[in-house]
């Protein structure tokens, strides 16, 4: 499983196996909390920030909007302005990442990420949640930590590692629940999107 360079590999190992004559199957898993689809809590980049087990569930359960980004390099304010983002929204960004990164066997370094300027713009718009379609909201090569700090210090929770390859732009019901790891700065999560029926606001 692809993971952020320097993070622990994901290991799932069968430690008891009925095929070997044992009475039950039993597996063990070892992974970093930022593996696969996961949620970043403010503590990830903010000293004394909020922890994952204090995540308000209404942040990750409710209406969300998927916005398709055309820019092939980064998410920028100029493109965001056309989408009239409102205070309190949950915004999930689908970029060119969705078409190829999840098929790659190696970490993709030049993925589309949120620019520093877009992070500031999103803070000013007052969004409550941002989701992105690769392993980080910030760039691997430059400014990624600053983007995290800008968003997390403003109380914006982050979903990273979303597979939006089969999703088109529009309004959805979102449920994305992390493992409740006491005192942790993040946790793996399962994200579910259900398209809102026509006529629902």
N, C-alpha and C positions, 0 to 999 in steps of 0.2 A: 504494500500500500504506500503510495507516495506521501511523503511527509516533509515538513519544513526542514531545510538543511541544518544539522546540528541537534535536532530533536530526536527523541528515542524512536526507533522503529516500532511498528505495531506487530506484536507477536501473539498469535492465538494457537495454543497447543493443547491437544487432547492428552490428558494425564491419566484418565481411566477410559477403557474402551471395551465395549461389549464384544467386539470382534476378537479381542484377546482373551475372552472368557470371563471378563469382569462383570459384576452385577449391574453396572450402570455406566453411561457415558458421562464424562466430566471434563470440562475444558478450563484452562487458565489463560487469562489475557494480561498482557503488559503493554502499556501505551502511555504516551504523554497526554495531558488533558486537552491539548490543542490539536489533536489528531482528527482527521476526517471533518465532518460537519461538527462545529463546536461553537460555543458562545464565549466571548471575552467579557469578563467582568471588569469594572474600572481598576481593580487592584492589579491587573495585568501590567499597567504602565503608570499607575497613580499611587504614590506612597500613601498608605492608610485609606485607599479607595475601597468601595463596596465590594463584597465577596459574592461568589456565585450563588451561595445558598440564601442570600438576601435578595435575589432577583425578584422584583414584583412580577407575578405571573401575567398580569395584564399587559406587560411590556411585550411578551412573546406569544400572546394568544389574542387574536382579533383580526380586524381588517388590515390587509397589507396591500401595497401597490408594487407591482413589478414594472420597472422602467428599463427599456432597452436602450443601451448606450451605443452610439455609432462610432465615437472616437476610438481608434484602434490602439491608442497609446495610454491614455488615462482619462479618468472622469474629471471634467472641468466645469466650473460655474456657468460658463456660457451655454453649455448644452443643458445643464440642470434648469436654468431659468425658463426654458420652454415648457417645462413640466409643471410649473406652478405648485411646487411643493409647499405643503401647509404644516403649521405647528401640530405636533403630536402624531404625525404620520409614521407608519412603519414602511420603510422603503427598501426594496430588494433590487439590486442592480444586476441586470443580465448584460454581459458584454461579449466580445468575441471569444473570451475565455471558454464560454459554454460549448463552443463548437469543437474544441480540440483538447483542452487541458486534461480532461478526465480520461481520455484515451491514451495519454502519454505514460510510459513506464518510469520516466525520470521527472524530477521536479522541473517545472517550467519557470525560468527566471524572469522572462519578459512579459509577465501577465499584466492585464489591464487592472490598475488599482486606482484608488481615490487620490487625487492630487492634494497637496497641502491647501491650495486655494479652495478646492471643493469642500474639504473638511471644515474650513472656516465658514463657508457659505451654508453648509448643512447645520452647523451649530446656530448660526443666526436665524435660520428658518425654524429651529426648535423641534427637529424630528426626535422621536423617542427611540428609534431602532433603525439600524442599517444592516443589510445583509449583502454579501458579495459572493461571486461565483468562482472564487479560488481560495487559496489557503490564508490570505491576508488582505485586510482592507487597505494596507499601505504597501508601497512598492518594495520589492526585494533589494533593488539596487540603490535607491536613494530616497531618504525622507520617510521611510515607513514608520519608524518609531515616533516621529513628530506627528504624523497623521493619527496614530493611535492615541497619543497624549491629548491632542486637540479634541478628539471625539469623546474619549473616555472621561476626561476631566470635566466635560460638559454634561456628564450623566447619560450619554448615548451608549446603549448596549450594542454589541456587535455580534452578528452571526457570520462566521466565516466557513468556507468550504461547502457552499451550497451547490448542488447539481441542478442547474436550471435549464439543462439542454432540451428538455421536453416541454418547457414552459414558455408561453408567449406573454407579451405585455398585457397588463390589465389589473383588475382588482380581485383579490383572493381573500379567503379566510385562512389565516396562518395559525398553526400550532407548532411550537418549537420548544420542547422541554429538555433542559439539560439534566444530567445526573446531578443530584443534590450533594455535592462534595463540600463538606463543612470547611470553611475558611479558604477555599481554593480561588485562584484568580481566573479560572475558566473551567469548562467541562464539555465533554462530548454531548451531542444532542441529536435528536431525531426531529427533522423538520417535515411538516406536511402542509401542502397547499391545496385548497379546494376552491375552484373558480366560483365567484359569486354569481348567483343566477341573475339574469337580466331584470332590471327594475329595482334590485336591492341597492341601497345607498351605502 
